[in-house]
Amino acid sequence: MPKTKTNAAQSGEIDGDPRITPQIETALALLVGEYNPNLLATAGDLRRGKFTVEEAFRLLRRAGNEHAVATTRGVPNSEIQKVLKKVYRAAAGGAMPDVRNASRSLPEPNASAMNAAAAAGAAAGWNLAAFESESDDIPPIDEQTATILPLMFLPDELVLIARKVTDTPGAKKLTDYPRPINRKSFFIPTPAATAFGVTLDGRRSGRCKSMYAPGRRFVGVEWDNMPADKACKVPLDEQAALIAYFACGLSPNPLHRMPLALVVHSGGKSLHAFFATAGRSEEEIYTFYTEVRRCGADRSAFSVSQQVRLPGGTRYNRKTGAEEGRQRVLFLSRSVIARAVADSIKKGGA
């Protein structure tokens, strides 16, 4: 039977935690070795051990993921959530905190809101050239991926990197990827808690939300199509002005501002902005992204398991597979990245 302490310790979550009693460790190991006969009792043990509902979810999810790796089927998220709601609602007098990065509805783009935000950014002098002039020194294109990813992720953290946006390769350490990594195109800008996860229906997957603990280090935002005409691309300078509106204190609502870590050119006709969200709750990130979406951003990047453009990576033609160009970094803030990594470690999440 696999030992849960050894497996979960890879994430730094369990090893050395004095709250993990032999009883809890044995119960988690049973979740790895069997389906879920002890799920309710284990959740109760975790609550009595003073684990928060978020911590309990991570521990149970990881135990379920270990089972999925061994058997191709694991404990569905819905089952874990149902048990935690039952146990923690009773403890919290009916309140139930958010326990994972669940899918949430986002508004449709509003052309007027988008135009107003872009106008505010442009009026403040922000365009593509302005971002490039304000950036830290950017490495040469062939060194960008190898330089920037180690800034965003610690050596022992798991990262998902892929060539195709539909790939589900699982996550692994940066040192485990074949070189050069910049031949890949996509990545997920938050470290994974496990190499593989379990989909909502209990299937093992190499790219799904259950691989990620609550909390995100960075969130990607992309503007490419005009809300009124999806065949019409948003000009790059206008995309830069929109990024500035949310990154440079121009929005009148402080909930709609986030520190900007990176801007990456897709190699096509769009910019990918990476905002530092470490230490922010999922509700805060959702509030921010709701306004970003209202101002015309693509909705797909809001999902924690959605891949976005790899800094310094290679863009390929979707139909032919031929190389089309490089995904050049246009803006880099090392201090924002370093603070995001430190904040996420301090919080104990991503």
N, C-alpha and C positions, 0 to 999 in steps of 0.2 A: 504493500500500500504506500503511495507517495506520501511524504511528510509535508504537510502544508507549511510548516515553519520554514523549511528550506526553500520551497517555491516562492512563497510570498516575501521572503526576506530579500529576494532579488529586487523588489521595489523599495526596500528600506522601510516598509510599513510595519512589519511585525517584529523583526529581529530586534531584541532588546527592549521591547515594549512591556513594561511590568504589568500591564493590564491583561496580557495574554496568559491566562492560567492554563495548567495542564488540561483542565476540562474543556476550555474553549479550543485549545490546539487540537485535541482529539476530535471534537465535534466538527471542526473545519476539515480535518483529514478525512472524516467519514463522507463529507460532501464531495470530496475529490474521488473517493473510492466507490461511492454509490451515486444514486440519482439525487434525491433530496428528502430522504426519510426523516432527517433531523433538522430541517430548515427552521421550523418554528421554534424549537427548543434552543437552537444555536442563536437565533436572533434575540431571544429572551436573555440568554447568557451574556450577549454583547451589551444589551441595554443595562443589565445589572452591573456589568463591568465598566460602566460610565463611558461607553463608546457613543459618539454622536450618530445620528441616523446616516449621515454621509460616510463616516468611517465604517459603520456596519455594512453599508451597501458595498463599499470597495472590497472589504474582506470577503463577503459572501460572493461577490461577482468574480473575484479572483479564484476562489475555490471552485466555483462553477466553471470558470474558463479552463482550469487544469483538467477537470473532468471531460470537457469538450475536446481538448487536445488528445486525450487518451481514447475516447469512445466515439468521436464525431458528433456527439450530442450532449448538451449541457443543460443547466437550469435556466429557463427563460427569464429575461428581465422582469416580465410581468409577474412571474411567480415570486421572485425576490421582493418586488415592490409590494405585492399583496400582503406578504408576511410582515414586512417592515411597517406598513401602514397599520396593520392590526396591532403589532407590538408597541410601536412608538406613539401611535395615536392615543392608546390607553395611558401611556406614560406622560404625554404632553397635554392631556385634557382635551383632546380633539384636534389639536394643530398637527399638521404634517408637513415638514420641510420638503423642498425639492430634493430628490435623491439622485438625480442623474441629469445628463444633458438631453432632456427629452425634446422631441420635435415640437415646435410651436409655430403657430400661424404668423405670417408676416403680411403687412399691408401691400396693396398694389402700388407701384410707383405713381407719384404725383408730379406731372410736368412742371406745374407752377412752383412747387416746393424745390424741385431740382434746379430750376432756372434761378430762383432766388438765392439758393446756397452757392451755386456756381458764380453768380454775380458778386456775392459778398467776398468770395475767395479771390476773384479777379480784381475787385476794387482794392483789396489789401495788397495787391502786387504779386499774387501767387500764380505761377505757371510752371511749366516743366523746367525751364532754365533756372527759375528761382529755387526750386527744390535741389537741383544739382549743385547750385552755388552754396546752399546751406548745409550740404551733406558733409559728414566726416569723409576722410580720404577713402576712396573706394578701390579695392584691389583690381588688377587687370582682369579681364573677363575670364581667362582660363583659371584664375585663382579664386574667383568669387565664391563658388560653392564650398571649396575646401577651407576657406577662411571664415565664412559667415556661419555655416552650420555649427561648428564647434563653439561659437559665441552663443548660439540659441539653445544648445543642448549640452548637458553634462556627459562625460565619457561613458557612464554606466546607464544612461537613459536610452529607452527604446524609441526609435523614430521610424515612421513609415515613409518610404521613398519609392517611386515607381516611374516607369516610362509612360504608361497610359493612365488616363484618369479613371478608367474602369478596372484597373488591376487591383487585385486583393492579395498582395504578397505577404502580409504580416509585417510586424515591426521588429527591428533589430538594432543593435548598437551601430553607431556610425563606423566604427572600425571593422565591422563585419561586412560592409558593403564593398563589392568589387570597385576598384579604381579604374578610371576617374568617375566619381559620382556625378560629375556635371554632364554625363551622357544621358542621365535621367531627366524627366520633365516636371514631375509633380512631387509634392510632399504634403504632410499634415503638420502644421506649425505648432503643435502641442505634443509633448512626449506621451507615449502610450504607457498605460499601467501594465499591460500584458502583451505578449507577441501576437496572440490570437484571441478572439473573443467569441461571443455567441449572439446570434441574431435574435430578434424578438420571438421567433418561433422555435428557438432552441438549436439552430444549426451552427456548426463551427464556421468561423469566417476570419479571413485575414484583413478585413477592413470593415469595422462596424463600431457603433457607439459604445458598446460594452467594453471595448479595449481602453476607454478613456475614463479616468476618475473625474468626479465633479471638479470644476475649475479649469480654466484654460490659460495658457501662457500668452498666446497671441491669437488674434482672429484676423482672417483675411477678408478684404473687401475689394470688389471689382466693379467698375463701371465700364460698360462697353456699348450697349444699345440705348437709343433714345426711347423713353417711355411711349411716346406717341407713334413711333415708327421704328420697329425692331430691326428693320433692314438698314437703318441709318446709325452709323457709329458715332459715339460721343468723341469729339476731337480731344487729343491728348492734353492740350493746355486746359481744356474745360474739365477733364478728369482730374488734373492736378489741382485746379481751383476747388473742386469738390472735396478732394482729400484734405486740403488746407482748412476748409470750413470746419471739419470735424477734428483736425489735429492741432490747429493753431489758435484755439480759443475764440474763434469767430462766432460759433453758435452761441446764442444768448442763454441756452439751457446747459448748465454744467453737466447734466446727465448725458449729453450728446457730445461730450469731448473725451478723447482718449489719446494717450501719448503715441506718437508715430515712430515705429522702429525701422521700417524698411519700405521702399517702393521699388517694385520690380516690373520691368517692361516684359510683356508676355511673349515678345518676339513677333507679335501680330499687330493688333490695333487697340490693345488695352493695357492699363496699368493695374497692378495688384498691390494694394496697400496693406501693410501688416501693422495692426494696432496692438499695443501691449495691454493685455487684460488680466495679467496675474494679480491675484488678490481681490479681484472683482467677483461678485456673486453672479450666478447665472441670470438672475433677475436684472442686475445692472447691465450685463452684456446684452440681454434681450432688449432692454429699453434703448440702449445705444443702437443696436442693429435695426430696431424698428424704424428709427428716424433715418438711418442710413438707407434702408430699403425704400422708405417713402421718398427719398431724394434720388431714386433711380438705380441703386446698386443691385447687383445680381443676388437673388435670394439663396442660391445653392451653397455659397461659401459659409453661411451661418451654421450649417451642420458641423458638429465637431469631427465627424469622420469624412468630411469632404476634402479632397485633395485640391491644392492650389499650386500656382507656378513656383518651381524651385529656383531660388536665387542663383543666377549664373548657369542655369541648366540649359538644355537643348530643346528646341521646339521641332516637332516632326509633323509632316502632313498626315492628317487622320486617315486619308484614303490610301496613299501610296507608301507611307512610312518614310518618305524621303526627308532629310534634314532641311528645315526651312530657315533656321536662324538661331540666335542665342537669346537667352532671357536675362538681359542686362540689368544690373542693379543701378538705379538712378539716385537713390537716397539711402543713406545708412546712418543710424544713430547708435553708436556702440554703447553710450551711457544708458539709453532707454532699454536696450536689450539686456545689459548687465543688471539693471534694476529689476526688470521683469523676472529674470532667472532667480535673483536673490529673493524677491517677494514671493515667488511660487515655492521656493524651498522653505522659507519662513512659515508660510501658510500650511505647508505639508501636502499641497496638491500638485497640479501640473506645473 
